[in-house]
Amino acid sequence: MVLFVQYRHMRVKRLTHNEDLLRDEEIATATSIALAATEQLIASIQYPARSIMDTSLAFLLSAALGVVSASSTAEIIREAGPEGCHIDKIAEKNGMDPMKIGRVLRPLATRHIFREVSPNVFAHNRISALLDTGKSSEEVLAAPEDKHQGAQGFAAIVGLNTDETFKAAAYIEDVVINPSREEPADELNTPLNRAFNTHVDLFSWYERPENRIRFRRFGMAMDASRKVQPPGVQSKGFDWESLPKDALVLDVGGGVGSTSLEIARTNPHLKFMVQDKEAVIHEGKEHWERELPGALEMGLVSFQVHDFFNPQPVKHADVFMLRYIVHDWSDEYALKILKHLRDAAQPTTILLVLERIIPFVCGEDTAYEDIPGAISAHTSPHPLLANMGVMIPYLVDMQMMALLNGCERTLPHFSKLLEEAGWGIQQIYPGAGPLDQLIAKPI
């Protein structure tokens, strides 16, 4: 109750309709505690059978969200205005069965995603609005391949989660319990490959012609994962200003270069090179030209086609940056990436790994107290769970299991992996947005 009163006091003190308020450090801390306490209270007083049943059926909410995201329903409802849109009107535009539209929207509205303002009439709320690309429904339905280009991007994340991730997740049980389909050590024996009856890695699968929409959506989802973070978060933590003029930051497997672009905005004294596959590089050049015109022409950024499982050709980088790369791969494959970078590193080269450090539910491993920032990442008041009940890191870990053979890692896991590749952790900046920053140097 004290926490609730404290939280309400701050809300009244600084009341605004701007969602950025929730990013205020003081309010964000109070909100996290209130949410953790609420969820723990629900788990304590709810019938155990209901908790199990709700969890076992939660995948159907994901299915409902996927239908809404893929059918332009969010755009149609927005176009109808705040009074809402009847399911018959939605069906007239997207061609669905109106009764089925109502059946997928109603459980979402029960979870406070959309509002049913009158029988069979649905309107947006602050949560469901994130599913809206901001484009016209006619535009989205006519050109689904371009749906997420130039949009806010959260709908792209939802599409990724409710399409390939959702379908692959249905096969996690088969792979985990019965891992041997062809041979025990088959790196490509993944839930995704079982779901889609293929035998290639995720990124090669995306490049197939039939996956063109998924490929473009994935790129925009990765860009959106940066946009939904607090502004300037990538520039926090590591001291970019300490690097000398024209220092080269090599964005390894950088996709369209979203992270480098954000850092470049506030650090024009640096040079950036983005490495990725050829198909992604093309998207990246378009992205930079749209977001930071002239950067390519002025030499602020360059692009290079490179497979990070091959030896690293760039030997003069001041910083090797890996954002959400290591988690895509098993230890065996991650070691190949890290060792290639170690072989190309100078004694002063910095390895910057932007990943989630998975907290133990019971608390942090105090064996790493000598690494600055290692133990301060996850703290909570008693009797709350040490991880504050935040599920996203563990669900992303399961997503990596479904789509690839990768995983999110605990700090001891990261430390062992990096040391085996010839890198030693020097500093950790916890909680830069959803990610932690691990700073490592050659050993």
N, C-alpha and C positions, 0 to 999 in steps of 0.2 A: 504493500500500500504506500509506503514511503517513497518507493521508486516511482510509482504511478503519479503521486502528487508532484514529485520533483519533475517528472517528465512533462506533466500538464503545465506546471509553472513556466517551464522554458518555452512551451508552445505558445502560451498566452503572451509571454514576454516578447516573443519574436514572431508573432503570427504572420504568415504569408501564404499565398497559394503557390508559390514557387517551390517545385520539388527539390531544388538545390538546397533548401533548408535542411533536408534530411542528411545532407553531406557535411553539415556543420559538425565539427569534431565533438563538441559537448553534447549535442542532440543525438548524434549517431551512437555515441557510447551509451547514453541513457536508453535509446531505442533498442540497441542490441541486448542490453540487460533485461529490459521489459519483455522482449520477444522470447529470450531464453527462459525467463521465469514462467511466462505464460505457457509455453510448450511443455515445460517440465511439470507444471501444475496439471495440465490436461492429461498428460501421461499418468499422473498419480491418481486422478480421480475418475478417469474414464474407465468403463468396463474393459478389461483386457481383450475380450472377444471382439469388441468394436474396433479397438486399435489394430488388431490383426486383420480384420475384415477390410477396414478402410485402406490399410497398406496394400493388401493383396489385390485390391481392385483399383488402386490409384492409376494404373496404366491406362484405364479407360478414360480418365480425364485427359491424359496426354493424347489419346486418340481423338477426343473431341476437339482439343486445341488444334490438332493437325488438320482436321476437316475445316475448321474456321479459317485457319491461316491459308490453306491452299485454295479456298473457294471465293476469295475476295469478299467474304461476308463482312469483315471488319470495315472495309471501304464503303460497302453498300449501307451499312448502319450509320456510319459517319455522315454520308451524304443525305440521309433522311433527317438529320438534325437531332436536337436534344430530346424531342418527344418520342423518338424511337422509330423502329421500322417493323411492320408486321411480317411474319414469316412468308406469307404469300407474296409480298412485294420483293423480299429477298430472293425467293425462288424464281420470280419473273426475270431477274437479272442474271443469276448464276446458273439457272437450269436445274437446280436440285429439287428433290422432293421436299415440299414445305414442312411436312410433318417431321421429317428426319432433321431438318434444320433446327426445329424447335427442340428435338430430342438431344442434339449435341450442345445447344446453347443453354438449356435449362440446368444441367449439372455444373456448367461453368459459372452461371449466375449464382448458384448455390454456394460456390467458392468465391463469390464476390468478383468474378471476372465477367463483365457485362451486368446489366440490370434488366429484369423483366418488369417493365413499368405498368403493363396491363396484360391480360391473357394473350400470349403469342406475339407480343410486341416487345422488342428488345432495343436497348440503348446502351451507349458506351458509358464506362466510368473511367477513373484515372488509371486503372490497371489494364482493362481491355484496350484502351487507346494505344497502348504500346504495340498492338498487333497491326495497326493501321500504317500502311506505307506512306500515306499522304497523297497518293495518286488517285486518279479517278478509277472507279471500278471497271469502266469500259476499257481503259488503258491496260489495267492489270490483266483482265480476262483475255484481251486480244493479243498481248505479248508477254506471257508468263516468264519467258527467259530474261526479260528486262525488268521484272517486277521490283527487284531490290536495288537496282542501280540508282544511286543518288537519293535513296530513301534513308530514313532514320536508321534502319538496319536491325532493329530488334526482331522484326518479323522473319528476317533471314536466320537468326539464331533459333527461333521457334521452329522454322521449317527443317533445319538441320537436326534438331532434337526429336521432332515428331515424325520424321520420314526415315532416313537411313539409320539413325541411332535407335529409334523405336523398333524398327523391324529387325535390326541386328540383335537388340537386347533380348528378343524372344528366344534366341539360340544360345545365350550365355550359359544356361543350365546344361545344355548338351555338350558344350565345349569344356566347361569346367569339370563336369562329372565324368564325361567320356571324351577325354582330349584326343585320343588316337583315332584319326580318320585315315591318314595315309602313313604317317610315321610320327613317333612321339615328339620329335623336336621340330615339327613343321611350323615355322614362323607364320605361315599364311593360313593356318588352321584357326581362323577367327570366326566369331559369330556373324560378322558382316558377310564373309565369304559363304558361309552356310546359308544365310538368308537369301542371298542373291545368286547362289550356285555359281560361284566364280573362284578363282585361285590366284589373285593378284593383290598387291598392297592397295590400301585405300586411295592413295594419290594417283596411281595408275588407273584404278577403277574410275575415278572422277574424270579422267581424260578421255574416256570412251565416248563416242558420239552420242549414244543414248542417254548419257549423264550430263549433257551440256547444261541443263537447267540447274542440276545439283552442283556442278562445278562452279558456276557463277555465283550461286547462292552461298556456297562455302566461303568463297573469297570475301563476299560482303558480310558474312557472319563473323569472320575473323576481324574485319575492319570494325564492325559494330561492337565487338567485345572490347575494343579500345575506346570507342565513343561513349559507351555507357559508364566508363570509369569517370571519377572526378576530373575536371579539366586540369591539364598539366601534370597528371599523376606520373607519367613516364619520366618527367624531368626531375622528379623527387628521388630521394635516396642517394644514388650514386652521384657524385659531384662532377657533372659534365663540364662545368666551367673551368675545372682544374686541368683539363686536357689542353695541350698547346694548339695554336692556330694551325688549321689544316690537318689536324689529327684524323686518322681514318677509322671510322666505325664500320665494321663489316657485319652486316645484318644477315646472318647465315640462315638460309631457309626462310627468308623474311617475307614471303608472300608478296603482296602489293606494296610492302614497305610502310605500313601504317605507323608502326612504332617509331621507325627512323624519322618519318615525316613530323611526328609530334615533337620529337627531340630537336629536330632541325629548326622548328619554328622559334624556339627560344635559345638556340645555340648556333647561330649562323657562322661561327668561326670553325665549325667542324665540317668534314667531308664524310659522305656516306656511300657505301656500296651495298646494294641489295642482291643477294644470290638466291636463285630458285630455279625451278624448271622453266623451260622455254615458254610454255603456254601461260604460266603465271606471270612471267616477266612482261609479256605483252600487256596484261591487265594492269600491272604495276606502273608502267610508263604512262598509261592513260590516267591512272589514279593520281599520280603526282602532278601531271599537267593540269588536271582539273582542280586539285586542292592547293597546289603551290606553283602556279604558272611561272615558267622560266627556270625552275630548279635544274632541269636537265641541261638546258642550254648554257647555264652559268657554271656547270660542273659541280654544283652542290651535291648532286646525287648521280650515281651511275648504276647500271644493272649488269649482272653477269650470270649467264646460264651455268649452273654448277650443280652436280649431284654430291651432296655432302658425305656420301659413302665412299667417294673417291678422294684421293689426296687433295688437300687444300692448296690451290695455286697461289693464293695471296700470302706473301711472307712478310709484309711490312705493316700489317694492321696494328693499330694501337689498342683497339678493343674488338674482341670477337663477341658478338651479341647473339644469344640464343633465346628467343621468346617462344615459349610453348613448342619447343622442338623435342627436348629430351623426353617429355611425357608421352610422345607419340610412339616410342619404341621400347622394346624389352632391353634389359641390361646389355645383352650381347650386341645389339645393334647400336645402342646409345654409346657404348664404348668405342665403336668404330668412328663415330662422329667426333667424339671428344679427343680421341687419340690423333686423328688427322689434324685437328686444330692445335693440339700440343706439339706435333711435329713441325707445324708452320709458325709456331709462336717464337717471338723474341723473349729474352729474359724479362723485359718490362711489359710484355703484352698482358692485358687484363681480359679475363673471361667473365662476362656478365651473363648469368643465367636467370631469366625471368620465368619463374614457375610458382606453383603452389607448393609450399612445404606442408605436407599433410600432418596435422597435429594428432597425437595420440589422444583418445577420448579421456584417458586417465591423467593426462598432463604431459609436460615436456620432459625430454631426456636430459637430465642435469649433467650428463657426461660431456656436454658441449658448452659448458658455461664459459670456457676460455675464448670462445668465438664471439666477438662483439655483436650484439643483437640477436643471438641465437635463442635465448630463453624468453625474450620479451615479446615474442610474436603473438602468443595466445595466453591471455590471462583472464580469469573470471572470478567473481566473488563467490564464496561458499554460500549455499550448497549447490550452485549451478555446475553443470558439466564443464570440464576444463576447456572444451572446444566451443562453449557457448551454444551448443546445440545446432551449430551451422552445418547443414547437410551438403551444400553445394560441392565442397571439395571431394567428398566421398562419392557423390553421384557422377562428377566428372571423371573420377577414377574408374567407375564402372563403365562410363562412356568410352574411355580409352580401351577397356577390356573388350567392349563390343565392336568397336570400329577397327581397332588395330591390336597389336599385342603389347601395347604400351601401358603405362601406369603413372599415377601420381606417386610421389615418394616422400617418405618421412626424412627428417634431417639425418639420422644415422645412415639411411639408405643412400641419400645424396652424397654424404661424405665418403662413404666406401667406394661408390661409383667413380667420383671425381679423382680420388687418390689413385685408384687403379689405372686411370687414364693419364696420370701425371700432373694433376691439378690439386692445389690445396686451398680450401676455403679460408679467406682472410676476414670477411665481414659479411653480415647479413642485414639487409634493410627490410624489416618485416612489414607486411601489409601495405605495399604501394598499390592501392586499389585492391583487386582480388589477388594480386600476385605478390610474391616475395622476391627480393633481389639477392642473389648469391654472387658475391665477388670472389673470384679465385685467381691465383697466379701460378705460374709454372713451379713445380717442385722437382 
